[in-house]
């Protein structure tokens, strides 16, 4: 039962670190699509010409 007093705070600290890392990555635009515009050039866009 004593181990729960150690594991619970450690798991909470780990969750806080993970949430901070994800929020940092989103705010620093790490998940922007870098390949999308390059592939969009190759797509045929003739749907509007009908």
DSSP file (Angstrom, degrees, kcal/mol; ACC not computed):
  #  RESIDUE AA STRUCTURE BP1 BP2  ACC     N-H-->O    O-->H-N    N-H-->O    O-->H-N    TCO  KAPPA ALPHA  PHI   PSI    X-CA   Y-CA   Z-CA
    1    1 A X    >>        0   0    0      0, 0.0     3,-0.8     0, 0.0     4,-0.6   0.000 360.0 360.0 360.0 -27.0    0.0    0.0    0.0
    2    2 A X  H >>  +     0   0    0      1,-0.2     3,-0.8     2,-0.2     4,-0.5   0.799 360.0  65.0 -68.1 -27.0    2.9    2.3    0.6
    3    3 A X  H >> S+     0   0    0      1,-0.2     4,-2.9     2,-0.2     3,-0.9   0.797  90.6  65.0 -66.5 -27.0    3.9    2.1   -3.1
    4    4 A X  H <> S+     0   0    0     -3,-0.8     4,-2.1     1,-0.3     5,-0.3   0.840  95.3  58.5 -64.6 -31.8    0.7    3.8   -4.1
    5    5 A X  H << S+     0   0    0     -3,-0.8     4,-0.4    -4,-0.6    -1,-0.3   0.723 113.7  38.6 -70.3 -20.5    1.9    7.0   -2.3
    6    6 A X  H <X S+     0   0    0     -3,-0.9     4,-1.6    -4,-0.5    -2,-0.2   0.846 117.3  47.1 -91.2 -44.3    4.9    7.0   -4.5
    7    7 A X  H  X S+     0   0    0     -4,-2.9     4,-2.5     1,-0.2     5,-0.2   0.838 105.2  58.7 -72.4 -33.7    3.3    5.9   -7.8
    8    8 A X  H  X S+     0   0    0     -4,-2.1     4,-2.0    -5,-0.2    -1,-0.2   0.953 109.9  40.7 -65.0 -50.7    0.3    8.3   -7.7
    9    9 A X  H  > S+     0   0    0     -4,-0.4     4,-2.3    -5,-0.3    -1,-0.2   0.890 115.5  53.0 -64.4 -36.3    2.3   11.5   -7.5
   10   10 A X  H  X S+     0   0    0     -4,-1.6     4,-2.2     1,-0.2    -2,-0.2   0.904 109.7  47.8 -64.7 -39.6    4.8   10.2  -10.1
   11   11 A X  H  X S+     0   0    0     -4,-2.5     4,-2.3     2,-0.2    -1,-0.2   0.878 110.8  51.5 -69.1 -35.9    2.0    9.4  -12.5
   12   12 A X  H  X S+     0   0    0     -4,-2.0     4,-2.2     2,-0.2    -2,-0.2   0.901 110.1  49.1 -66.2 -39.6    0.5   12.8  -12.0
   13   13 A X  H  X S+     0   0    0     -4,-2.3     4,-2.3     2,-0.2    -2,-0.2   0.907 110.8  50.8 -64.0 -41.1    3.8   14.5  -12.8
   14   14 A X  H  X S+     0   0    0     -4,-2.2     4,-2.3     2,-0.2    -2,-0.2   0.903 109.8  49.4 -63.2 -42.1    4.2   12.3  -15.9
   15   15 A X  H  X S+     0   0    0     -4,-2.3     4,-2.6     2,-0.2     5,-0.2   0.906 110.7  50.6 -63.7 -41.7    0.7   13.3  -17.1
   16   16 A X  H  X S+     0   0    0     -4,-2.2     4,-2.3     1,-0.2    -2,-0.2   0.902 110.9  48.8 -64.0 -40.6    1.5   17.0  -16.5
   17   17 A X  H  X S+     0   0    0     -4,-2.3     4,-2.3     2,-0.2    -2,-0.2   0.905 112.2  48.4 -65.5 -41.4    4.7   16.7  -18.5
   18   18 A X  H  X S+     0   0    0     -4,-2.3     4,-2.3     2,-0.2    -2,-0.2   0.922 112.2  47.9 -65.7 -44.3    3.0   14.9  -21.4
   19   19 A X  H  X S+     0   0    0     -4,-2.6     4,-2.5     1,-0.2     5,-0.2   0.911 112.1  50.5 -63.5 -41.6    0.2   17.4  -21.6
   20   20 A X  H  X S+     0   0    0     -4,-2.3     4,-2.5    -5,-0.2    -2,-0.2   0.915 110.2  50.0 -61.4 -42.8    2.7   20.3  -21.4
   21   21 A X  H  X S+     0   0    0     -4,-2.3     4,-2.2     2,-0.2    -2,-0.2   0.894 111.8  47.6 -65.1 -39.9    4.8   18.7  -24.3
   22   22 A X  H  X S+     0   0    0     -4,-2.3     4,-2.2     2,-0.2    -1,-0.2   0.927 113.1  47.7 -67.4 -44.1    1.7   18.3  -26.5
   23   23 A X  H  X S+     0   0    0     -4,-2.5     4,-2.5     1,-0.2    -2,-0.2   0.893 111.6  50.9 -64.3 -38.8    0.5   21.8  -25.9
   24   24 A X  H  X S+     0   0    0     -4,-2.5     4,-2.2    -5,-0.2    -1,-0.2   0.918 110.1  49.8 -62.4 -43.0    4.0   23.1  -26.6
   25   25 A X  H  <>S+     0   0    0     -4,-2.2     5,-2.8     1,-0.2     6,-0.4   0.885 113.0  46.5 -65.3 -38.3    4.1   21.2  -29.9
   26   26 A X  H ><5S+     0   0    0     -4,-2.2     3,-1.3     3,-0.2    -2,-0.2   0.927 113.7  47.5 -69.8 -44.2    0.7   22.5  -30.9
   27   27 A X  H 3<5S+     0   0    0     -4,-2.5    -2,-0.2     1,-0.3    -1,-0.2   0.821 110.3  51.8 -68.2 -30.5    1.5   26.1  -30.0
   28   28 A X  T 3<5S-     0   0    0     -4,-2.2    -1,-0.3    -5,-0.2    -2,-0.2   0.275 115.5-117.3 -90.6  13.0    4.9   26.0  -31.8
   29   29 A X  T X 5 +     0   0    0     -3,-1.3     3,-1.0     1,-0.1    -3,-0.2   0.834  62.8 149.4  60.8  39.8    3.2   24.7  -34.9
   30   30 A X  T 3 < +     0   0    0     -5,-2.8    -4,-0.2     1,-0.2    -1,-0.1   0.697  68.4  56.5 -72.6 -19.4    5.0   21.3  -35.0
   31   31 A X  T 3  S+     0   0    0     -6,-0.4    -1,-0.2    -5,-0.2    -5,-0.1   0.164  74.9 132.4-102.1  18.2    1.9   19.7  -36.6
   32   32 A X    <   -     0   0    0     -3,-1.0     2,-0.9     1,-0.1    -6,-0.0  -0.375  66.5-108.9 -66.9 149.4    1.6   21.9  -39.6
   33   33 A X        +     0   0    0      1,-0.2     4,-0.4     2,-0.1    -1,-0.1  -0.708  42.4 169.8 -83.9 107.4    1.2   20.1  -42.9
   34   34 A X  S    S+     0   0    0     -2,-0.9     4,-0.3     1,-0.1    -1,-0.2   0.726  76.1  43.2 -90.4 -23.8    4.5   20.5  -44.8
   35   35 A X  S  > S+     0   0    0      2,-0.1     4,-2.0     1,-0.1     5,-0.2   0.652  93.0  81.3 -97.1 -16.7    3.8   18.0  -47.6
   36   36 A X  H  > S+     0   0    0      1,-0.2     4,-2.1     2,-0.2     5,-0.2   0.921  92.0  47.0 -58.0 -50.7    0.2   19.0  -48.4
   37   37 A X  H  > S+     0   0    0     -4,-0.4     4,-1.0     1,-0.2    -1,-0.2   0.863 111.6  52.5 -62.3 -33.9    0.9   22.0  -50.6
   38   38 A X  H  > S+     0   0    0     -4,-0.3     4,-0.5     1,-0.2     3,-0.2   0.889 113.3  43.1 -68.8 -37.1    3.5   20.1  -52.5
   39   39 A X  H >X S+     0   0    0     -4,-2.0     4,-0.8     1,-0.2     3,-0.5   0.784 104.6  65.1 -77.6 -26.6    1.0   17.2  -53.2
   40   40 A X  H 3< S+     0   0    0     -4,-2.1     3,-0.4     1,-0.2    -1,-0.2   0.809  93.9  60.7 -66.3 -28.8   -1.8   19.7  -54.0
   41   41 A X  H 3< S+     0   0    0     -4,-1.0    -1,-0.2    -3,-0.2    -2,-0.2   0.861 105.0  48.9 -63.9 -34.9    0.1   20.9  -57.1
   42   42 A X  H << S+     0   0    0     -4,-0.5    -1,-0.2    -3,-0.5    -2,-0.2   0.648  89.5 100.9 -82.1 -15.2    0.0   17.4  -58.5
   43   43 A X  S  < S-     0   0    0     -4,-0.8     2,-0.5    -3,-0.4    -3,-0.0  -0.473  79.0-119.0 -73.2 140.0   -3.7   16.9  -57.9
   44   44 A X        -     0   0    0     -2,-0.2     3,-0.2     1,-0.1    -1,-0.1  -0.695  27.9-174.4 -80.1 122.5   -6.0   17.3  -61.0
   45   45 A X    >   +     0   0    0     -2,-0.5     3,-0.7     1,-0.2    -1,-0.1  -0.239  40.8 124.1-113.2  42.0   -8.4   20.2  -60.2
   46   46 A X  G >   +     0   0    0      1,-0.2     3,-0.8     2,-0.1     4,-0.2   0.309  42.2  97.9 -87.3   9.5  -10.6   20.0  -63.3
   47   47 A X  G >  S+     0   0    0      1,-0.2     3,-0.8    -3,-0.2    -1,-0.2   0.843  83.2  50.7 -64.3 -32.9  -13.9   19.6  -61.3
   48   48 A X  G <  S+     0   0    0     -3,-0.7    -1,-0.2     1,-0.2    -2,-0.1   0.594  97.2  69.3 -82.3 -11.0  -14.6   23.3  -61.7
   49   49 A X  G <         0   0    0     -3,-0.8    -1,-0.2     1,-0.2    -2,-0.1   0.405 360.0 360.0 -89.1   3.0  -14.1   23.4  -65.5
   50   50 A X    <         0   0    0     -3,-0.8    -1,-0.2    -4,-0.2    -2,-0.1   0.506 360.0 360.0 -69.2 360.0  -17.2   21.3  -66.4
